[in-house]
Amino acid sequence: MKTILLRGGRVMDPAAALDQVGDVLVRDGRIVAVGPELSDPQAEVIDCAGQLVLPGLIDTHAHVYQHVTGRFGLNPDLCGVHSGVTTLIDQGGASCMTLPGFRNYIARSSQTKVYAFLSAYLVGGLEGHFYPELYRPECQDVDATVKAARANADLVKGVKAHAELGGFARWGVDVMRASARIAEQADLPLYIHFGQLWPMPQQATHKVDADTILTQVLDLLKPGDVLAHPFSRHPGGFVNDDGRVHPLAFEAAARGLKIDVGHGSHFSFKAARIVLDAGIVPDTLGADMHGYNTPVPAPAGTPDEHPDQDHMFLGRTRFSLVSAMTSMLALGLSLEQVVPMVTWHAARMAALDDGAGTLRPGAAPDITVRADERGRWVLRDNEGTQVVAQRLLQPLFCLRGGARFDASAPILPVAQAA
């Protein structure tokens, strides 16, 4: 493996309370030193002056079970190392039945480090839950899912479920109760999608007030479980129909629950402003990119569109994990708040024990280098809301497994000057 010296960048490592201009030295597949004016006559020197040198980024909400989940699953390295992201956590693509395939064909074959939050449903994340009837209570097997999670503890770091207005109208709280039981018995965090994804059934079994969903779900959860999509414009999440933050959103944090942005195509600047102004700051920042909201060719024979039209990329806003960080900065969060969301906080949320999320000497050399530019750029969400960013983060390259990968993914968004 090469010896590499990253010289003169702004080195930020929230896990070590480090924020300084300095160098990072990588040798023999490990970070060996972090500090000013390092040297090694055998090192390949990379000038990082004016750039951010961070622990390898961790995307807490990916969909990368490529081919098996149809149009939904993206290529892991497209979203990962070629987008400046060294670690991906796939949310619910694999189930207890399809986890062996995920291990062999995704986790083992990717340059990006990939983990799984195992689906609470037997079918996993097929076509982005195109067929809601596959996610009813009869399509869960608590014992089998717990067994798969325990037997694959190196790969499975959590459980994925949904708290959907469409799902509650069909089955009430039964699916969520079984999902919480799986996570508790497997001793793993439960990651819950809030906000409408499935369409409401024409003949609803349960009449649902969207503002009551958080109330019904909260008592099922334990400290360390994760609530996703606080900035969703869909009903049933953190922002009530009256445009105010749900009172229980404050209690959730007090109970030790974590909050993940889960950006996705339903991200709303208006909802984000309401939630942040109320004093609620998410712990982690997942991108939630998938084959319906990202400009990639659809595999032959897969659906032309999703029942939730907001899921579709129709030449509208494209995004990535790094551009989601820019959005957080544009909303008024500081870089010191945002960097931990995609590094140390993300590593702790998933209990990653392989040195992820830190630049401490001895850790694996997972490092992301990015540009930090000043100017004026227009950012848009799929509601049509625009904000102006005065700071733009752009991925340049990352180091992963001793190799360098340039941020060359064609799906990366192109900033538009204001």
C-alpha positions as CSV (number, residue, x, y, z in Angstrom):
1,M,0.0,0.0,0.0
2,K,1.1,3.5,-0.7
3,T,2.3,6.0,1.9
4,I,0.3,9.1,1.5
5,L,0.7,12.6,3.1
6,L,-2.3,14.9,2.9
7,R,-0.7,18.3,3.4
8,G,-2.0,21.6,4.6
9,G,-5.8,21.1,4.7
10,R,-8.2,22.1,7.4
11,V,-8.3,18.8,9.3
12,M,-11.6,18.2,11.2
13,D,-12.1,15.2,13.4
14,P,-15.1,15.7,15.8
15,A,-14.3,12.4,17.5
16,A,-10.9,13.8,18.7
17,A,-12.2,17.4,19.1
18,L,-9.6,18.3,16.4
19,D,-10.0,21.3,14.0
20,Q,-6.8,22.7,12.7
21,V,-4.7,23.3,9.6
22,G,-2.3,20.4,9.3
23,D,-1.3,17.1,7.7
24,V,-2.5,13.5,7.8
25,L,0.0,10.7,7.2
26,V,-1.2,7.3,6.0
27,R,1.1,4.3,5.9
28,D,0.6,0.5,5.8
29,G,-3.1,0.8,5.6
30,R,-3.5,2.9,8.7
31,I,-3.5,6.5,9.7
32,V,-0.2,6.9,11.6
33,A,-0.1,10.6,12.4
34,V,-2.2,13.8,12.3
35,G,-0.6,17.1,13.0
36,P,1.4,20.1,11.6
37,E,4.4,19.8,9.3
38,L,4.5,16.0,9.1
39,S,7.0,14.4,6.7
40,D,7.9,11.0,5.2
41,P,10.5,10.7,2.4
42,Q,8.5,7.7,0.9
43,A,5.1,9.5,0.9
44,E,3.1,10.6,-2.1
45,V,2.3,14.2,-1.1
46,I,-1.1,15.6,-1.9
47,D,-1.6,19.3,-1.5
48,C,-4.9,20.0,0.4
49,A,-4.4,23.7,1.1
50,G,-7.7,25.4,1.3
51,Q,-9.6,22.2,1.4
52,L,-11.4,20.2,4.1
53,V,-9.8,16.9,5.2
54,L,-12.4,14.9,7.1
55,P,-13.0,11.4,8.3
56,G,-14.5,9.3,5.5
57,L,-18.2,10.4,5.1
58,I,-20.9,8.0,6.2
59,D,-24.2,8.0,4.5
60,T,-26.8,6.7,7.0
61,H,-29.6,6.3,4.4
62,A,-28.6,4.6,1.2
63,H,-30.4,2.3,-1.2
64,V,-27.8,0.2,-2.9
65,Y,-29.0,-3.4,-3.2
66,Q,-28.5,-3.0,-7.0
67,H,-30.4,-5.3,-9.4
68,V,-32.2,-7.2,-6.6
69,T,-34.4,-4.3,-5.6
70,G,-35.1,-3.4,-9.2
71,R,-35.0,0.2,-10.2
72,F,-34.7,1.3,-6.6
73,G,-31.2,0.1,-5.9
74,L,-28.2,2.2,-7.0
75,N,-24.7,1.1,-7.6
76,P,-22.8,1.3,-4.2
77,D,-19.6,2.8,-5.6
78,L,-21.6,5.4,-7.6
79,C,-23.1,6.7,-4.4
80,G,-20.0,5.8,-2.4
81,V,-16.4,6.3,-3.2
82,H,-17.0,8.0,-6.5
83,S,-19.2,10.6,-4.7
84,G,-16.6,11.2,-1.9
85,V,-18.4,8.8,0.5
86,T,-16.5,5.9,2.1
87,T,-19.3,4.2,4.0
88,L,-22.9,3.5,3.1
89,I,-25.7,2.1,5.3
90,D,-28.3,0.5,3.1
91,Q,-31.8,1.1,4.6
92,G,-34.0,-1.9,4.3
93,G,-32.9,-3.2,0.9
94,A,-32.1,-6.7,2.3
95,S,-34.4,-8.9,4.2
96,C,-33.8,-12.1,6.3
97,M,-34.3,-14.0,3.0
98,T,-32.0,-11.9,0.7
99,L,-29.3,-10.9,3.2
100,P,-26.8,-13.6,1.9
101,G,-27.0,-12.1,-1.6
102,F,-26.4,-8.6,-0.1
103,R,-23.3,-9.8,1.6
104,N,-21.8,-11.6,-1.4
105,Y,-22.8,-9.4,-4.2
106,I,-22.9,-5.9,-2.6
107,A,-20.8,-5.7,0.6
108,R,-18.0,-8.0,-0.6
109,S,-17.7,-6.7,-4.1
110,S,-17.8,-3.0,-3.5
111,Q,-14.9,-0.6,-3.0
112,T,-17.2,1.3,-0.7
113,K,-17.7,-0.1,2.8
114,V,-21.4,-1.1,3.0
115,Y,-23.5,-2.1,6.0
116,A,-27.2,-3.0,6.2
117,F,-30.2,-2.0,8.3
118,L,-32.2,-5.2,7.7
119,S,-35.8,-4.8,6.5
120,A,-38.5,-5.7,9.0
121,Y,-40.3,-7.2,6.0
122,L,-39.7,-10.5,4.3
123,V,-39.5,-8.9,0.8
124,G,-37.1,-6.1,1.8
125,G,-37.1,-2.9,-0.3
126,L,-38.4,-4.3,-3.6
127,E,-38.9,-1.4,-6.1
128,G,-39.0,1.1,-3.3
129,H,-42.2,-0.3,-1.8
130,F,-44.0,0.0,-5.1
131,Y,-46.5,-2.6,-3.9
132,P,-47.8,-1.7,-0.4
133,E,-49.6,-5.0,0.1
134,L,-46.3,-6.7,0.5
135,Y,-45.7,-4.8,3.7
136,R,-48.7,-5.9,5.8
137,P,-48.3,-7.8,9.1
138,E,-48.5,-11.2,7.4
139,C,-45.3,-10.4,5.5
140,Q,-43.2,-10.2,8.6
141,D,-41.4,-13.0,10.4
142,V,-40.0,-11.7,13.7
143,D,-38.0,-14.9,14.6
144,A,-36.4,-15.3,11.2
145,T,-35.4,-11.6,11.0
146,V,-33.9,-11.7,14.5
147,K,-32.0,-14.8,13.7
148,A,-30.6,-13.3,10.5
149,A,-29.5,-10.1,12.3
150,R,-27.8,-12.0,15.1
151,A,-26.0,-14.4,12.7
152,N,-24.7,-11.4,10.6
153,A,-23.8,-8.9,13.3
154,D,-20.7,-7.8,11.4
155,L,-22.9,-6.6,8.5
156,V,-26.3,-5.8,10.1
157,K,-26.3,-2.7,12.2
158,G,-30.0,-2.0,12.6
159,V,-33.6,-2.7,11.5
160,K,-35.6,-0.6,9.0
161,A,-39.4,0.0,9.2
162,H,-42.0,2.5,8.1
163,A,-44.5,4.7,9.8
164,E,-46.6,5.7,6.8
165,L,-50.0,7.3,6.6
166,G,-50.9,4.8,3.9
167,G,-49.7,1.9,6.1
168,F,-51.5,3.0,9.2
169,A,-54.7,3.3,7.2
170,R,-54.3,-0.3,6.1
171,W,-53.0,-2.1,9.2
172,G,-52.8,0.3,12.1
173,V,-49.9,-0.1,14.5
174,D,-49.4,-3.9,14.1
175,V,-46.5,-3.7,11.6
176,M,-44.7,-1.1,13.7
177,R,-45.1,-3.2,16.9
178,A,-43.6,-6.2,15.2
179,S,-40.7,-4.1,13.8
180,A,-40.0,-2.7,17.3
181,R,-40.0,-6.3,18.6
182,I,-37.4,-7.4,16.0
183,A,-35.1,-4.5,16.9
184,E,-35.4,-5.1,20.6
185,Q,-34.7,-8.8,20.4
186,A,-31.8,-8.3,18.1
187,D,-30.5,-5.5,20.3
188,L,-30.3,-3.1,17.4
189,P,-31.6,0.4,16.6
190,L,-34.8,0.6,14.7
191,Y,-34.8,3.2,11.9
192,I,-38.3,4.5,11.0
193,H,-39.4,6.3,7.9
194,F,-41.9,9.0,8.7
195,G,-43.9,10.8,6.1
196,Q,-46.3,9.5,3.4
197,L,-44.7,7.1,0.9
198,W,-47.5,4.6,0.2
199,P,-50.7,6.0,-1.3
200,M,-53.8,5.9,0.9
201,P,-56.1,2.9,0.2
202,Q,-59.4,3.7,-1.3
203,Q,-61.1,1.5,1.3
204,A,-59.1,2.3,4.4
205,T,-59.3,-0.1,7.3
206,H,-58.4,2.6,9.8
207,K,-59.2,6.3,9.6
208,V,-56.0,8.1,10.3
209,D,-55.2,11.6,11.4
210,A,-51.7,12.0,10.2
211,D,-50.8,14.1,13.3
212,T,-51.5,11.1,15.5
213,I,-48.9,8.8,13.9
214,L,-45.9,10.0,15.9
215,T,-48.0,9.6,19.1
216,Q,-48.8,6.0,18.3
217,V,-45.2,5.1,17.4
218,L,-43.2,6.8,20.1
219,D,-44.2,4.5,23.0
220,L,-43.0,1.5,20.9
221,L,-39.4,2.9,20.7
222,K,-36.3,2.6,22.9
223,P,-33.3,4.9,23.3
224,G,-31.0,4.8,20.3
225,D,-33.8,4.2,17.8
226,V,-33.8,6.6,14.8
227,L,-36.6,8.8,13.5
228,A,-36.0,9.7,9.8
229,H,-37.2,12.6,7.6
230,P,-37.9,15.4,10.2
231,F,-37.8,17.8,7.2
232,S,-40.4,16.0,5.1
233,R,-43.2,17.9,3.6
234,H,-45.4,14.8,3.8
235,P,-48.0,14.4,6.6
236,G,-47.3,12.3,9.6
237,G,-43.9,13.6,10.5
238,F,-42.4,16.3,12.7
239,V,-44.5,19.2,11.2
240,N,-48.2,19.1,11.9
241,D,-50.9,20.0,9.4
242,D,-51.1,23.4,11.2
243,G,-47.4,24.2,10.2
244,R,-46.0,23.8,13.8
245,V,-43.7,21.2,15.2
246,H,-45.4,18.2,16.7
247,P,-45.2,18.5,20.5
248,L,-43.8,14.9,20.8
249,A,-40.9,15.8,18.5
250,F,-39.3,17.5,21.5
251,E,-40.0,14.5,23.8
252,A,-38.5,12.1,21.3
253,A,-35.0,13.7,21.8
254,A,-35.5,13.7,25.6
255,R,-36.2,9.9,25.5
256,G,-32.9,9.3,23.8
257,L,-34.2,8.8,20.3
258,K,-31.9,9.9,17.4
259,I,-33.0,12.0,14.4
260,D,-31.7,11.4,10.8
261,V,-32.3,14.0,8.1
262,G,-32.9,11.3,5.4
263,H,-32.8,14.1,2.8
264,G,-34.6,12.3,-0.1
265,S,-36.8,13.9,-2.7
266,H,-39.4,14.9,-0.1
267,F,-37.0,17.2,1.7
268,S,-38.5,20.6,2.3
269,F,-36.7,23.8,3.1
270,K,-39.9,25.2,4.6
271,A,-40.3,22.2,7.0
272,A,-36.6,22.3,7.8
273,R,-36.9,26.0,8.8
274,I,-39.8,25.2,11.1
275,V,-38.0,22.3,12.8
276,L,-34.7,24.0,13.2
277,D,-36.3,27.3,14.5
278,A,-37.9,25.1,17.1
279,G,-34.5,24.1,18.3
280,I,-34.4,20.5,17.0
281,V,-31.1,19.7,15.3
282,P,-30.8,16.2,13.7
283,D,-28.0,13.9,14.9
284,T,-27.2,12.4,11.5
285,L,-27.6,13.2,7.8
286,G,-28.5,10.5,5.3
287,A,-28.9,11.3,1.6
288,D,-31.8,8.8,0.7
289,M,-30.8,8.6,-2.9
290,H,-32.4,5.8,-5.0
291,G,-33.2,4.9,-8.6
292,Y,-36.4,6.8,-8.7
293,N,-35.0,10.2,-7.5
294,T,-31.6,10.0,-9.1
295,P,-30.9,10.5,-12.8
296,V,-29.7,7.0,-13.7
297,P,-31.1,4.7,-16.5
298,A,-33.9,2.5,-15.3
299,P,-33.3,-1.3,-15.7
300,A,-35.4,-2.8,-18.5
301,G,-38.8,-4.0,-17.4
302,T,-39.0,-2.0,-14.2
303,P,-41.8,0.5,-13.6
304,D,-41.8,3.8,-15.5
305,E,-42.9,5.8,-12.5
306,H,-43.6,5.5,-8.8
307,P,-47.0,5.8,-7.3
308,D,-45.6,8.6,-5.1
309,Q,-44.7,11.1,-7.9
310,D,-42.5,13.1,-5.5
311,H,-40.2,10.1,-5.6
312,M,-39.6,10.6,-9.3
313,F,-36.6,12.5,-10.8
314,L,-38.2,14.4,-13.6
315,G,-35.4,16.7,-14.5
316,R,-35.9,18.5,-11.1
317,T,-33.5,18.7,-8.2
318,R,-30.7,16.3,-7.9
319,F,-28.8,15.9,-4.7
320,S,-26.0,13.9,-2.9
321,L,-24.7,13.5,0.6
322,V,-22.3,16.4,0.1
323,S,-24.9,18.7,-1.4
324,A,-27.2,17.8,1.5
325,M,-24.4,19.2,3.8
326,T,-24.5,22.4,1.8
327,S,-28.2,22.6,2.3
328,M,-27.7,22.3,6.1
329,L,-25.2,25.2,6.0
330,A,-27.6,27.3,3.9
331,L,-30.2,26.7,6.6
332,G,-27.9,28.2,9.2
333,L,-26.2,25.3,10.8
334,S,-22.4,25.6,11.2
335,L,-19.8,23.4,9.6
336,E,-18.9,22.3,13.2
337,Q,-22.5,21.0,13.6
338,V,-22.8,19.4,10.1
339,V,-19.5,17.5,9.9
340,P,-20.3,15.3,13.0
341,M,-23.6,14.3,11.3
342,V,-21.8,12.5,8.5
343,T,-18.8,11.2,10.5
344,W,-18.6,10.5,14.3
345,H,-22.4,10.8,15.0
346,A,-23.2,8.4,12.1
347,A,-20.5,5.9,13.3
348,R,-22.0,5.9,16.8
349,M,-25.6,5.6,15.6
350,A,-24.7,2.4,13.8
351,A,-22.1,1.2,16.4
352,L,-19.4,0.9,13.7
353,D,-16.4,-0.4,15.4
354,D,-13.8,-0.5,12.5
355,G,-12.5,3.0,13.1
356,A,-15.2,4.7,11.0
357,G,-15.8,8.3,11.5
358,T,-12.4,9.3,12.9
359,L,-8.9,10.3,11.8
360,R,-7.3,9.0,15.0
361,P,-3.9,7.3,14.5
362,G,-4.4,3.6,14.2
363,A,-7.8,4.0,12.4
364,A,-8.4,2.7,8.9
365,P,-7.5,5.4,6.3
366,D,-11.1,6.3,5.3
367,I,-10.7,10.0,4.5
368,T,-12.7,12.5,2.4
369,V,-11.2,15.6,0.9
370,R,-13.5,18.3,-0.3
371,A,-13.6,21.9,-1.6
372,D,-15.1,24.6,0.6
373,E,-16.0,27.5,-1.6
374,R,-17.5,30.9,-0.9
375,G,-20.0,32.7,-3.2
376,R,-23.7,32.6,-4.0
377,W,-25.5,29.5,-5.3
378,V,-29.2,28.7,-5.7
379,L,-30.5,25.6,-4.0
380,R,-34.0,24.2,-4.7
381,D,-36.2,21.5,-3.2
382,N,-39.0,19.6,-5.1
383,E,-41.6,22.0,-3.7
384,G,-40.0,24.8,-5.7
385,T,-38.6,26.6,-2.7
386,Q,-35.3,28.3,-3.3
387,V,-32.6,29.4,-0.9
388,V,-29.3,31.0,-1.5
389,A,-26.2,29.3,-0.2
390,Q,-23.1,31.4,0.5
391,R,-20.9,28.3,1.1
392,L,-20.6,25.3,-1.2
393,L,-19.1,22.0,-0.4
394,Q,-17.8,19.9,-3.3
395,P,-16.3,16.4,-3.0
396,L,-12.8,16.1,-4.5
397,F,-11.6,12.6,-3.7
398,C,-11.5,10.1,-0.9
399,L,-9.1,7.4,0.4
400,R,-10.7,4.0,1.1
401,G,-8.9,0.8,1.7
402,G,-5.5,2.3,0.8
403,A,-6.7,3.5,-2.6
404,R,-7.6,7.0,-3.9
405,F,-11.0,7.5,-5.6
406,D,-11.8,10.8,-7.4
407,A,-15.3,12.2,-7.0
408,S,-16.3,11.5,-10.6
409,A,-19.8,10.2,-10.3
410,P,-22.0,11.5,-13.1
411,I,-25.0,11.8,-10.7
412,L,-23.3,14.5,-8.6
413,P,-25.3,17.7,-8.7
414,V,-23.9,20.8,-10.5
415,A,-24.2,24.0,-8.5
416,Q,-26.1,26.9,-10.0
417,A,-24.7,30.4,-9.4
418,A,-27.1,32.9,-8.0
